[in-house]
Amino acid sequence: MRSVSLGNDGMRSSTLGFGCSAVMGRIGRRASLAALGAAFDAGITFYDTARSYGYGESEALLGEFIRPRRDSVIISTKFGIVPAPANPLKQFAKPIARTALKVFPALRRTLQGHVAAQFSANHFTVDAMRSSVETSLRNLQTGYIDLLFLHLPPVTVLHHDDLFSALEQLHIEGKVLRYGIAADPPIALAALAAAIPGLQTIEFPCNLFDLSLANHPALHNPNIVAIANHPFGGPQRVAESKTLIHRLAHDPTLPPSLHQKLHKVDDATLADLVLNLITVNTGIKVVVPSMLTLAHLQTNIAALQQSRFTPSELQWFRNKLNSGTAAS
Ligand SMILES: NC(=O)c1ccc[n+]([C@@H]2O[C@H](COP(=O)([O-])OP(=O)(O)OC[C@H]3O[C@@H](n4cnc5c(N)ncnc54)[C@H](OP(=O)(O)O)[C@@H]3O)[C@@H](O)[C@H]2O)c1
């Protein structure tokens, strides 16, 4: 398993992280624990969660799982999006919704509206942050959070000096080792440009549809830990990612060395291209997919262990995708 240093204080992580947004959401307790166990046994030491994930239950299940392993893992969590209060009816509704989705995938859009109603966003006051951190520490059964992110803040929050002073205080107290912004690329970049004292990390989506931050000069700052999420564009865009690779395979400017390498666009090709585009020579330290099925976990680990693509081939893909000429 490739590993990486997350700063000069000895914090280290596997390059492949484990996204927990679907833990206790898309899958239930037993499958979630099995997926976490498989990831840990395979050497993954970075787990990304948030107060809102899994209808508010992802953090607590992760806490239960990592308790005996706390010293061996890095936990990243977020505040700012608050889950709806626990409702016993939810326990019955979730398995029904999962089954319904398997039988009628077209229901996803309808259910997404319902899922959005389960959260309330934009909680970035000092009090809300402190209370959220205390809840996260309780949920995660730990005395400290390795990486704490503002979860999708509007750009105006970057100027809330009192919020960042309060985060710095938690850092001094040892409750939060690093804090930063989890946001779409423009806001993540604005956060770096704002040079907020104490800000040490950013998390942002990075995938074939938006590679704008991969290899961005701002990410080569040694004081910033850059984390990429959503690498396959989410469950809905896995197929579209493969179609895009297929299209690239037939691009008239494709370097000859790549013809054979893109001969078959299966899960292994997808993982090899996407995960290495994101992590090889880009300044991005960790990439965090959801990979709840064992086959995806194993494919993703293999992709980062040995790539068929050279660094210059990967750069060709980044240039092509960033130029916008690959999408049509
Ligand atoms: N605002 C934020 O802070 C934010 C936003 C989005 C995401 N995130 C983080 O990023 C994580 C991942 O994002 P995501 O779940 O939205 O999207 P994602 O990782 O881009 O996509 C997940 C989908 O890809 C599938 N998959 C994984 N490996 C594969 C492979 N090798 N070949 C084919 N399919 C594969 C997964 O299947 P299975 O899971 O069924 O195996 C799942 O259906 C989240 O869990 C969360 O931690 C953070």
The ligand as an ORCA input file, in Angstrom:
! r2SCAN-3c Opt
* xyz 0 1
  N     -18.376     17.652      0.208
  C     -17.600     16.685      0.605
  O     -16.879     16.847      1.549
  C     -17.623     15.379     -0.140
  C     -18.378     15.276     -1.289
  C     -18.388     14.066     -1.961
  C     -17.643     13.012     -1.460
  N     -16.917     13.109     -0.335
  C     -16.108     11.971      0.185
  O     -15.641     11.217     -0.921
  C     -16.059      9.853     -0.779
  C     -16.306      9.249     -2.138
  O     -17.252     10.004     -2.867
  P     -18.523      9.363     -3.594
  O     -18.998      8.139     -2.902
  O     -19.468     10.481     -3.809
  O     -18.012      8.979     -5.020
  P     -16.937      8.051     -5.707
  O     -15.978      7.431     -4.768
  O     -16.451      8.887     -6.810
  O     -17.842      6.904     -6.367
  C     -18.294      5.829     -5.634
  C     -18.853      4.808     -6.600
  O     -17.781      4.241     -7.343
  C     -17.818      2.830     -7.178
  N     -16.438      2.336     -7.326
  C     -15.418      2.406     -6.442
  N     -14.310      1.858     -6.975
  C     -14.629      1.451     -8.232
  C     -13.905      0.832     -9.281
  N     -12.608      0.507     -9.168
  N     -14.558      0.554    -10.456
  C     -15.868      0.883    -10.599
  N     -16.602      1.482     -9.630
  C     -15.987      1.763     -8.461
  C     -18.418      2.629     -5.808
  O     -18.970      1.330     -5.662
  P     -19.113      0.600     -4.232
  O     -19.044      1.644     -3.152
  O     -20.444     -0.051     -4.306
  O     -18.017     -0.391     -4.121
  C     -19.511      3.684     -5.833
  O     -20.620      3.247     -6.598
  C     -17.300      9.927      0.111
  O     -17.555      8.712      0.767
  C     -16.905     11.023      1.063
  O     -16.054     10.500      2.065
  C     -16.868     14.304      0.326
*
